[in-house]
Amino acid sequence: FIYSVIIIYSLNLLLGLFYILEDYKKTTLIRSEVTNFDNRNVMEYIKDESSAEKKIYPYLTPREILIKSKNKDFMFVSGLSEQYYAQCNEEGFWKIIRTDKNGFNNILSSSEYNILLAGDSFADGTCSVSEKEIGKQLTQKGFDTYSIGFAGNGPLLTLASIIEIKNHIKFKNLVWFIYRNDFLDLKWELTDQRLTKYLESDFAGYGIMQNKKKFDSDYINFLNSKKGKNKKKFSYKENFFELKFIQKLYSAIYSSTRSSEIDSKTFVSIFKILDQKNVIDKKNIIIVYLPGYLCFQKEKDTCIDEFNKIKFASDANRLKSINFIDYINNKNIHFKKLFRFEMPGTHYSNYGYEVLSNFVVEELIKKGTN
């Protein structure tokens, strides 16, 4: 038993040293590219920058809340209404967003939009400069866009967001981004009864938007609870003693099989609900598969398989699905430039979002959208 413990913790230590070295390399690279690098963690930043006039909240996602809370009536698809959030620091500075009355990252200027943009952090433009967010770029190109994207959203949370917002925002087109990790997110989402209820044809939703004050109150109560306590700074000591480096390795190995564990039938059921609940005319729905860094390297075949599953499901529901990879290859774009600092494990760069917005606009023009 003692030998086993020694071996396990030795392996965990070696993995920890590897992750620390990788983190150091990444931070060093970012520091060389960014002046006035802000090294504060989120709670330090909030403590320093919050004021009575501008209270800043940590960016707690709906996914994080649902995982931590098992209350069957406790449901969220967005943040607090009209509040500031410290969203992320991927480029050496903290990005602050202000939510609209629905709790999403938009400047709400109308109740009618050309595009409803749905998905995870890529649909939200997480970590990009505010004016380079994909929604704002589409608006600048003449397609008024309302984004309900939120970091951590998988397909069911995205479906829930669409259903909850559809009676409050009118839109001509639905553009749904599906990123690679949605396959892994979906595996967890299918175990949560609050989310699987959205797959029931007669379920109209929880009425989140029309009862936003009540849900905001629940959100605040959760933040103040033990489960919603403030995010702490990453601790290597804690990660060592809790064997989190081994857990991280396991998750990485496990996540590589995500697409094989989710079949096309699951996506068929999800896309079918869009029609059953009269969300929008089918011809105005576009499903976009977004590749990760490794889709252009050692996981090409896995990414092809993932897109094929999405395409099968969309074809079964007579929806249009397109692969962003094809556009990148056809335009002879070097894939590394699409990612922040040309590094794996990051969001798209400002240039990447520019390319993505051009791609979406071209697809909308093809189908005659104005």
HUZIDA-V723135 format. One record per backbone hydrogen bond with DSSP energy under -0.5 kcal/mol. CO is the residue of the C=O (numbers start at 1). NH is the residue of the N-H. E is the energy in kcal/mol with one decimal. If there is no record, write none. Layout:
co: (CO;CO)
nh: (NH;NH)
e: (E;E)
This chain:
co: (1;2;3;4;5;6;7;8;9;10;11;12;13;14;15;16;17;18;19;20;21;22;23;24;25;26;27;28;29;30;30;37;41;42;43;44;45;46;54;55;57;58;59;61;62;63;64;65;71;73;80;83;84;85;85;86;88;92;93;94;95;95;97;100;100;103;104;104;106;107;111;113;114;115;115;116;116;117;118;119;120;120;121;121;125;129;130;133;134;135;136;137;138;139;142;144;144;146;150;154;155;156;157;158;159;160;161;162;165;165;170;173;173;174;174;175;175;176;177;178;179;180;181;182;183;184;185;186;188;189;191;192;192;193;195;196;197;200;202;207;209;211;212;213;214;215;216;217;218;219;220;221;222;222;226;234;235;236;237;238;239;239;240;243;244;245;246;247;248;249;250;251;252;254;255;257;257;258;258;261;263;263;264;265;266;267;268;269;270;270;271;271;272;272;273;274;274;275;281;282;284;285;286;286;287;287;288;288;289;290;292;293;294;294;297;299;300;301;302;303;304;305;306;307;308;309;310;311;312;313;314;314;315;319;320;322;322;323;323;324;325;326;327;328;329;333;334;335;336;338;339;340;343;347;349;350;351;352;353;354;355;356;357;358;359;360;361;362;363;364;365)
nh: (5;6;7;8;9;10;11;12;13;14;15;16;17;18;19;20;21;22;23;24;25;26;27;28;29;30;31;32;33;33;34;39;45;46;47;48;49;50;51;84;86;60;61;65;66;67;68;69;74;75;83;99;57;87;97;59;95;38;91;96;87;88;85;82;103;79;100;106;108;109;170;172;173;117;146;118;175;148;177;150;123;124;125;126;128;132;133;137;138;139;140;141;143;142;144;114;115;117;153;158;159;160;161;162;163;164;165;166;168;169;113;116;175;176;286;118;177;288;179;290;182;183;185;186;187;188;189;190;191;192;193;195;196;197;198;199;200;203;204;211;212;215;216;217;218;219;220;221;222;223;224;225;225;228;229;236;239;240;241;242;244;245;243;247;248;249;250;251;252;253;254;255;256;257;258;260;261;261;262;263;266;267;268;269;270;271;272;273;273;274;274;275;275;276;277;279;280;278;284;285;174;320;176;288;289;322;178;290;324;180;295;296;297;299;300;303;304;305;306;307;308;309;310;311;312;313;314;315;316;317;317;319;318;321;287;289;324;326;327;328;329;330;331;333;332;335;337;338;339;349;342;343;346;340;353;354;355;356;357;358;359;360;361;362;363;364;365;366;367;369;368)
e: (-2.4;-2.5;-2.6;-2.6;-2.6;-2.1;-2.4;-2.4;-2.2;-2.4;-2.5;-2.4;-2.6;-2.0;-2.8;-2.7;-2.2;-2.5;-2.7;-2.4;-2.6;-2.4;-2.7;-2.8;-2.2;-2.4;-2.7;-1.8;-0.9;-0.8;-1.7;-0.8;-2.6;-2.5;-2.2;-2.0;-2.7;-2.3;-1.6;-0.9;-2.4;-1.8;-0.6;-2.0;-2.6;-2.2;-1.9;-2.3;-1.8;-1.0;-0.6;-2.5;-2.4;-1.1;-2.1;-1.0;-2.7;-3.1;-0.5;-0.5;-2.4;-0.7;-2.5;-2.1;-1.7;-2.3;-2.6;-1.8;-0.9;-0.8;-3.2;-1.4;-1.8;-0.6;-2.7;-0.6;-2.3;-2.9;-2.8;-1.5;-0.8;-1.1;-1.2;-2.6;-1.9;-2.3;-1.5;-2.4;-2.2;-1.8;-2.3;-1.3;-2.5;-1.8;-0.6;-1.2;-2.5;-2.6;-2.0;-2.3;-2.4;-2.6;-2.1;-2.2;-2.3;-2.4;-1.8;-1.6;-2.4;-1.8;-2.8;-2.8;-0.5;-0.6;-2.8;-2.6;-0.6;-3.1;-0.6;-2.5;-1.9;-1.7;-2.6;-2.5;-1.0;-1.1;-2.4;-2.2;-2.2;-1.6;-0.7;-1.0;-2.2;-1.1;-1.5;-1.6;-1.8;-1.8;-0.6;-1.1;-1.1;-1.9;-2.9;-2.0;-1.9;-2.1;-2.4;-2.3;-2.1;-2.5;-1.8;-0.5;-1.2;-0.6;-1.2;-0.6;-2.2;-2.0;-2.3;-2.0;-2.3;-0.8;-1.5;-1.8;-2.2;-1.9;-2.7;-2.5;-2.1;-2.4;-3.3;-3.0;-0.9;-1.7;-1.6;-0.6;-1.0;-0.6;-0.9;-0.6;-1.0;-0.8;-2.3;-2.1;-1.8;-2.8;-1.9;-1.1;-0.5;-0.7;-0.7;-0.7;-0.8;-2.2;-2.4;-2.4;-0.5;-1.5;-2.1;-1.9;-2.7;-1.1;-2.8;-0.5;-0.5;-2.6;-3.2;-0.6;-2.1;-0.7;-1.3;-1.5;-1.3;-2.3;-0.9;-2.1;-2.1;-2.2;-2.2;-2.4;-2.3;-1.7;-1.8;-3.1;-2.5;-1.9;-2.6;-3.0;-2.1;-0.9;-0.5;-3.3;-1.5;-0.5;-2.9;-2.5;-0.6;-0.9;-1.0;-2.1;-2.6;-2.7;-1.9;-2.4;-1.2;-0.5;-1.4;-1.7;-1.4;-2.7;-2.6;-1.6;-0.7;-2.4;-2.4;-1.6;-2.5;-2.4;-2.5;-2.0;-2.2;-2.3;-2.4;-2.4;-1.9;-2.3;-2.5;-2.1;-1.3;-2.6;-1.6)
